[in-house]
Amino acid sequence: MRRPKGEGSVTKLSTGKYRARIELDPMNGKRKWLSVIRDTAPEARKALRELLRKKEVLEVQQEYNDLFPAVVAEFITTCKTKMLKPTTIMRYELALNFWVDTFKYKKVSQITTKEINKGISILNDKGLKTGSIRLSLVILSCLFNYMIKLNYIKVNPVTHCAIPKKVRTKKNMEIVSEDEHRQILDYLKPLYDYFRLTGEKTIKARMYVIYLLAYNTGMREGEIAGLTWDCLNVDKKEISVHQQVIRADGKYQIVSPKTEASYREVTISDKLISLLLELQENYRKLGYSTDFIFGSLFKKDTPTPPANIARVFKQCLKGAGIKRHITFHDLRHTHVTSLLEADISVNTVAERIGHAYASTTFDIYGHVLKRAKERASEICCDFGS
């Protein structure tokens, strides 16, 4: 049976063997063939399929001469014109940095699946997490799809890569104990008292208020850095999360929250409201004017970088004598854990911390709920003597 045009052919030779052959695109007006010989017809048909796959990879609609880094720069510029979030642009740039270094002297039409697989092996050897490698390949694939739309290349070489399988692993999270909480407060309170007296401008002097806000709301450091005084609603006892501070393009920017669900109103206690109002009054007495609740006191109306908050918090832990590795984000984990252990519903917790779905909260904190169920099974289990 004759094969359709372009799908090659399998022919029996006079020697009794079989030849699989395909025609490549003409070069300089001359026809060019690619063929292999096998002992049996099934082997030849299998070889033909392999030749067709090879042809698909080798064919290029247009010989594009720009080097890979130049196309990446063009791609990022295009993404910016499409008004993508700065966080998305930053994620693209970080993911593509490795590939730019890997293919810095390569033309885009010369990059093959085999070379990308080598890059994957290097990332594995560097100890990069599977999820990060997969994300890097997803973004790299987007880049090659962009090239295909512009007719730079015909085939996306990422398509046939050996992409690492997704492995679900629970992230290590540290919970601040009651004793550690007390240690931290004992260390931070005198620093805050000193700020009230002297007007000490460092973020460390105000870490007492920042710590209590994070501990009691589960807000991320970027969200705390983005808080302005108009976010505080004293009458409703709420604090509004509608922006965050991130680092993008080498500078800190104020952008929308991480997701739509991250826009939220978080209820806070009377004590926390009083503490924030006291901080505002201290600013007024000391002659500081800033729209940001925890803004820089060295430069007017400038938010404190989230990285500074995390770094100073680490210093404070050391000062408080806590040797365990606890991050600022662990205050969020501590807050959620305390709510779930107090039998607050998962839906309520998810809404409070800005998760779009309760299932997300359950996936991350399922172990806490499991412990609560185990305790519940032990209640009222007295069977008598």
Secondary structure as a PSIPRED ss2 file (coil, helix, strand):
# PSIPRED VFORMAT (PSIPRED V4.0)

   1 M C   1.000  0.000  0.000
   2 R C   1.000  0.000  0.000
   3 R C   1.000  0.000  0.000
   4 P C   1.000  0.000  0.000
   5 K C   1.000  0.000  0.000
   6 G C   1.000  0.000  0.000
   7 E C   1.000  0.000  0.000
   8 G C   1.000  0.000  0.000
   9 S E   0.000  0.000  1.000
  10 V E   0.000  0.000  1.000
  11 T E   0.000  0.000  1.000
  12 K E   0.000  0.000  1.000
  13 L C   1.000  0.000  0.000
  14 S C   1.000  0.000  0.000
  15 T C   1.000  0.000  0.000
  16 G C   1.000  0.000  0.000
  17 K C   1.000  0.000  0.000
  18 Y E   0.000  0.000  1.000
  19 R E   0.000  0.000  1.000
  20 A E   0.000  0.000  1.000
  21 R E   0.000  0.000  1.000
  22 I E   0.000  0.000  1.000
  23 E E   0.000  0.000  1.000
  24 L E   0.000  0.000  1.000
  25 D E   0.000  0.000  1.000
  26 P E   0.000  0.000  1.000
  27 M E   0.000  0.000  1.000
  28 N C   1.000  0.000  0.000
  29 G C   1.000  0.000  0.000
  30 K E   0.000  0.000  1.000
  31 R E   0.000  0.000  1.000
  32 K E   0.000  0.000  1.000
  33 W E   0.000  0.000  1.000
  34 L E   0.000  0.000  1.000
  35 S E   0.000  0.000  1.000
  36 V E   0.000  0.000  1.000
  37 I E   0.000  0.000  1.000
  38 R E   0.000  0.000  1.000
  39 D C   1.000  0.000  0.000
  40 T C   1.000  0.000  0.000
  41 A H   0.000  1.000  0.000
  42 P H   0.000  1.000  0.000
  43 E H   0.000  1.000  0.000
  44 A H   0.000  1.000  0.000
  45 R H   0.000  1.000  0.000
  46 K H   0.000  1.000  0.000
  47 A H   0.000  1.000  0.000
  48 L H   0.000  1.000  0.000
  49 R H   0.000  1.000  0.000
  50 E H   0.000  1.000  0.000
  51 L H   0.000  1.000  0.000
  52 L H   0.000  1.000  0.000
  53 R H   0.000  1.000  0.000
  54 K H   0.000  1.000  0.000
  55 K H   0.000  1.000  0.000
  56 E H   0.000  1.000  0.000
  57 V H   0.000  1.000  0.000
  58 L H   0.000  1.000  0.000
  59 E C   1.000  0.000  0.000
  60 V C   1.000  0.000  0.000
  61 Q C   1.000  0.000  0.000
  62 Q C   1.000  0.000  0.000
  63 E C   1.000  0.000  0.000
  64 Y C   1.000  0.000  0.000
  65 N C   1.000  0.000  0.000
  66 D C   1.000  0.000  0.000
  67 L E   0.000  0.000  1.000
  68 F H   0.000  1.000  0.000
  69 P H   0.000  1.000  0.000
  70 A H   0.000  1.000  0.000
  71 V H   0.000  1.000  0.000
  72 V H   0.000  1.000  0.000
  73 A H   0.000  1.000  0.000
  74 E H   0.000  1.000  0.000
  75 F H   0.000  1.000  0.000
  76 I H   0.000  1.000  0.000
  77 T H   0.000  1.000  0.000
  78 T H   0.000  1.000  0.000
  79 C H   0.000  1.000  0.000
  80 K H   0.000  1.000  0.000
  81 T H   0.000  1.000  0.000
  82 K C   1.000  0.000  0.000
  83 M C   1.000  0.000  0.000
  84 L C   1.000  0.000  0.000
  85 K C   1.000  0.000  0.000
  86 P H   0.000  1.000  0.000
  87 T H   0.000  1.000  0.000
  88 T H   0.000  1.000  0.000
  89 I H   0.000  1.000  0.000
  90 M H   0.000  1.000  0.000
  91 R H   0.000  1.000  0.000
  92 Y H   0.000  1.000  0.000
  93 E H   0.000  1.000  0.000
  94 L H   0.000  1.000  0.000
  95 A H   0.000  1.000  0.000
  96 L H   0.000  1.000  0.000
  97 N H   0.000  1.000  0.000
  98 F H   0.000  1.000  0.000
  99 W H   0.000  1.000  0.000
 100 V H   0.000  1.000  0.000
 101 D H   0.000  1.000  0.000
 102 T H   0.000  1.000  0.000
 103 F C   1.000  0.000  0.000
 104 K C   1.000  0.000  0.000
 105 Y C   1.000  0.000  0.000
 106 K C   1.000  0.000  0.000
 107 K E   0.000  0.000  1.000
 108 V H   0.000  1.000  0.000
 109 S H   0.000  1.000  0.000
 110 Q H   0.000  1.000  0.000
 111 I C   1.000  0.000  0.000
 112 T C   1.000  0.000  0.000
 113 T H   0.000  1.000  0.000
 114 K H   0.000  1.000  0.000
 115 E H   0.000  1.000  0.000
 116 I H   0.000  1.000  0.000
 117 N H   0.000  1.000  0.000
 118 K H   0.000  1.000  0.000
 119 G H   0.000  1.000  0.000
 120 I H   0.000  1.000  0.000
 121 S H   0.000  1.000  0.000
 122 I H   0.000  1.000  0.000
 123 L H   0.000  1.000  0.000
 124 N H   0.000  1.000  0.000
 125 D H   0.000  1.000  0.000
 126 K C   1.000  0.000  0.000
 127 G C   1.000  0.000  0.000
 128 L C   1.000  0.000  0.000
 129 K C   1.000  0.000  0.000
 130 T H   0.000  1.000  0.000
 131 G H   0.000  1.000  0.000
 132 S H   0.000  1.000  0.000
 133 I H   0.000  1.000  0.000
 134 R H   0.000  1.000  0.000
 135 L H   0.000  1.000  0.000
 136 S H   0.000  1.000  0.000
 137 L H   0.000  1.000  0.000
 138 V H   0.000  1.000  0.000
 139 I H   0.000  1.000  0.000
 140 L H   0.000  1.000  0.000
 141 S H   0.000  1.000  0.000
 142 C H   0.000  1.000  0.000
 143 L H   0.000  1.000  0.000
 144 F H   0.000  1.000  0.000
 145 N H   0.000  1.000  0.000
 146 Y H   0.000  1.000  0.000
 147 M H   0.000  1.000  0.000
 148 I H   0.000  1.000  0.000
 149 K H   0.000  1.000  0.000
 150 L C   1.000  0.000  0.000
 151 N C   1.000  0.000  0.000
 152 Y C   1.000  0.000  0.000
 153 I C   1.000  0.000  0.000
 154 K C   1.000  0.000  0.000
 155 V C   1.000  0.000  0.000
 156 N C   1.000  0.000  0.000
 157 P C   1.000  0.000  0.000
 158 V C   1.000  0.000  0.000
 159 T C   1.000  0.000  0.000
 160 H C   1.000  0.000  0.000
 161 C C   1.000  0.000  0.000
 162 A C   1.000  0.000  0.000
 163 I C   1.000  0.000  0.000
 164 P C   1.000  0.000  0.000
 165 K C   1.000  0.000  0.000
 166 K C   1.000  0.000  0.000
 167 V C   1.000  0.000  0.000
 168 R C   1.000  0.000  0.000
 169 T C   1.000  0.000  0.000
 170 K C   1.000  0.000  0.000
 171 K C   1.000  0.000  0.000
 172 N C   1.000  0.000  0.000
 173 M C   1.000  0.000  0.000
 174 E C   1.000  0.000  0.000
 175 I C   1.000  0.000  0.000
 176 V C   1.000  0.000  0.000
 177 S C   1.000  0.000  0.000
 178 E H   0.000  1.000  0.000
 179 D H   0.000  1.000  0.000
 180 E H   0.000  1.000  0.000
 181 H H   0.000  1.000  0.000
 182 R H   0.000  1.000  0.000
 183 Q H   0.000  1.000  0.000
 184 I H   0.000  1.000  0.000
 185 L H   0.000  1.000  0.000
 186 D H   0.000  1.000  0.000
 187 Y H   0.000  1.000  0.000
 188 L H   0.000  1.000  0.000
 189 K H   0.000  1.000  0.000
 190 P H   0.000  1.000  0.000
 191 L H   0.000  1.000  0.000
 192 Y H   0.000  1.000  0.000
 193 D H   0.000  1.000  0.000
 194 Y H   0.000  1.000  0.000
 195 F H   0.000  1.000  0.000
 196 R H   0.000  1.000  0.000
 197 L H   0.000  1.000  0.000
 198 T H   0.000  1.000  0.000
 199 G C   1.000  0.000  0.000
 200 E C   1.000  0.000  0.000
 201 K C   1.000  0.000  0.000
 202 T C   1.000  0.000  0.000
 203 I H   0.000  1.000  0.000
 204 K H   0.000  1.000  0.000
 205 A H   0.000  1.000  0.000
 206 R H   0.000  1.000  0.000
 207 M H   0.000  1.000  0.000
 208 Y H   0.000  1.000  0.000
 209 V H   0.000  1.000  0.000
 210 I H   0.000  1.000  0.000
 211 Y H   0.000  1.000  0.000
 212 L H   0.000  1.000  0.000
 213 L H   0.000  1.000  0.000
 214 A H   0.000  1.000  0.000
 215 Y H   0.000  1.000  0.000
 216 N H   0.000  1.000  0.000
 217 T H   0.000  1.000  0.000
 218 G C   1.000  0.000  0.000
 219 M C   1.000  0.000  0.000
 220 R C   1.000  0.000  0.000
 221 E H   0.000  1.000  0.000
 222 G H   0.000  1.000  0.000
 223 E H   0.000  1.000  0.000
 224 I H   0.000  1.000  0.000
 225 A H   0.000  1.000  0.000
 226 G C   1.000  0.000  0.000
 227 L C   1.000  0.000  0.000
 228 T E   0.000  0.000  1.000
 229 W H   0.000  1.000  0.000
 230 D H   0.000  1.000  0.000
 231 C H   0.000  1.000  0.000
 232 L E   0.000  0.000  1.000
 233 N E   0.000  0.000  1.000
 234 V C   1.000  0.000  0.000
 235 D C   1.000  0.000  0.000
 236 K C   1.000  0.000  0.000
 237 K C   1.000  0.000  0.000
 238 E E   0.000  0.000  1.000
 239 I E   0.000  0.000  1.000
 240 S E   0.000  0.000  1.000
 241 V E   0.000  0.000  1.000
 242 H C   1.000  0.000  0.000
 243 Q C   1.000  0.000  0.000
 244 Q E   0.000  0.000  1.000
 245 V E   0.000  0.000  1.000
 246 I E   0.000  0.000  1.000
 247 R E   0.000  0.000  1.000
 248 A E   0.000  0.000  1.000
 249 D C   1.000  0.000  0.000
 250 G C   1.000  0.000  0.000
 251 K E   0.000  0.000  1.000
 252 Y E   0.000  0.000  1.000
 253 Q E   0.000  0.000  1.000
 254 I E   0.000  0.000  1.000
 255 V E   0.000  0.000  1.000
 256 S C   1.000  0.000  0.000
 257 P C   1.000  0.000  0.000
 258 K C   1.000  0.000  0.000
 259 T C   1.000  0.000  0.000
 260 E H   0.000  1.000  0.000
 261 A H   0.000  1.000  0.000
 262 S H   0.000  1.000  0.000
 263 Y C   1.000  0.000  0.000
 264 R E   0.000  0.000  1.000
 265 E E   0.000  0.000  1.000
 266 V E   0.000  0.000  1.000
 267 T E   0.000  0.000  1.000
 268 I C   1.000  0.000  0.000
 269 S C   1.000  0.000  0.000
 270 D H   0.000  1.000  0.000
 271 K H   0.000  1.000  0.000
 272 L H   0.000  1.000  0.000
 273 I H   0.000  1.000  0.000
 274 S H   0.000  1.000  0.000
 275 L H   0.000  1.000  0.000
 276 L H   0.000  1.000  0.000
 277 L H   0.000  1.000  0.000
 278 E H   0.000  1.000  0.000
 279 L H   0.000  1.000  0.000
 280 Q H   0.000  1.000  0.000
 281 E H   0.000  1.000  0.000
 282 N H   0.000  1.000  0.000
 283 Y H   0.000  1.000  0.000
 284 R H   0.000  1.000  0.000
 285 K H   0.000  1.000  0.000
 286 L H   0.000  1.000  0.000
 287 G C   1.000  0.000  0.000
 288 Y C   1.000  0.000  0.000
 289 S C   1.000  0.000  0.000
 290 T C   1.000  0.000  0.000
 291 D C   1.000  0.000  0.000
 292 F E   0.000  0.000  1.000
 293 I C   1.000  0.000  0.000
 294 F C   1.000  0.000  0.000
 295 G C   1.000  0.000  0.000
 296 S C   1.000  0.000  0.000
 297 L C   1.000  0.000  0.000
 298 F C   1.000  0.000  0.000
 299 K C   1.000  0.000  0.000
 300 K C   1.000  0.000  0.000
 301 D C   1.000  0.000  0.000
 302 T C   1.000  0.000  0.000
 303 P C   1.000  0.000  0.000
 304 T C   1.000  0.000  0.000
 305 P C   1.000  0.000  0.000
 306 P H   0.000  1.000  0.000
 307 A H   0.000  1.000  0.000
 308 N H   0.000  1.000  0.000
 309 I H   0.000  1.000  0.000
 310 A H   0.000  1.000  0.000
 311 R H   0.000  1.000  0.000
 312 V H   0.000  1.000  0.000
 313 F H   0.000  1.000  0.000
 314 K H   0.000  1.000  0.000
 315 Q H   0.000  1.000  0.000
 316 C H   0.000  1.000  0.000
 317 L H   0.000  1.000  0.000
 318 K H   0.000  1.000  0.000
 319 G H   0.000  1.000  0.000
 320 A C   1.000  0.000  0.000
 321 G C   1.000  0.000  0.000
 322 I C   1.000  0.000  0.000
 323 K C   1.000  0.000  0.000
 324 R C   1.000  0.000  0.000
 325 H C   1.000  0.000  0.000
 326 I C   1.000  0.000  0.000
 327 T C   1.000  0.000  0.000
 328 F C   1.000  0.000  0.000
 329 H C   1.000  0.000  0.000
 330 D H   0.000  1.000  0.000
 331 L H   0.000  1.000  0.000
 332 R H   0.000  1.000  0.000
 333 H H   0.000  1.000  0.000
 334 T H   0.000  1.000  0.000
 335 H H   0.000  1.000  0.000
 336 V H   0.000  1.000  0.000
 337 T H   0.000  1.000  0.000
 338 S H   0.000  1.000  0.000
 339 L H   0.000  1.000  0.000
 340 L H   0.000  1.000  0.000
 341 E H   0.000  1.000  0.000
 342 A C   1.000  0.000  0.000
 343 D C   1.000  0.000  0.000
 344 I C   1.000  0.000  0.000
 345 S C   1.000  0.000  0.000
 346 V H   0.000  1.000  0.000
 347 N H   0.000  1.000  0.000
 348 T H   0.000  1.000  0.000
 349 V H   0.000  1.000  0.000
 350 A H   0.000  1.000  0.000
 351 E H   0.000  1.000  0.000
 352 R H   0.000  1.000  0.000
 353 I H   0.000  1.000  0.000
 354 G C   1.000  0.000  0.000
 355 H C   1.000  0.000  0.000
 356 A C   1.000  0.000  0.000
 357 Y C   1.000  0.000  0.000
 358 A H   0.000  1.000  0.000
 359 S H   0.000  1.000  0.000
 360 T H   0.000  1.000  0.000
 361 T H   0.000  1.000  0.000
 362 F H   0.000  1.000  0.000
 363 D H   0.000  1.000  0.000
 364 I H   0.000  1.000  0.000
 365 Y H   0.000  1.000  0.000
 366 G H   0.000  1.000  0.000
 367 H H   0.000  1.000  0.000
 368 V H   0.000  1.000  0.000
 369 L H   0.000  1.000  0.000
 370 K H   0.000  1.000  0.000
 371 R H   0.000  1.000  0.000
 372 A H   0.000  1.000  0.000
 373 K H   0.000  1.000  0.000
 374 E H   0.000  1.000  0.000
 375 R H   0.000  1.000  0.000
 376 A H   0.000  1.000  0.000
 377 S H   0.000  1.000  0.000
 378 E H   0.000  1.000  0.000
 379 I C   1.000  0.000  0.000
 380 C C   1.000  0.000  0.000
 381 C C   1.000  0.000  0.000
 382 D C   1.000  0.000  0.000
 383 F C   1.000  0.000  0.000
 384 G C   1.000  0.000  0.000
 385 S C   1.000  0.000  0.000
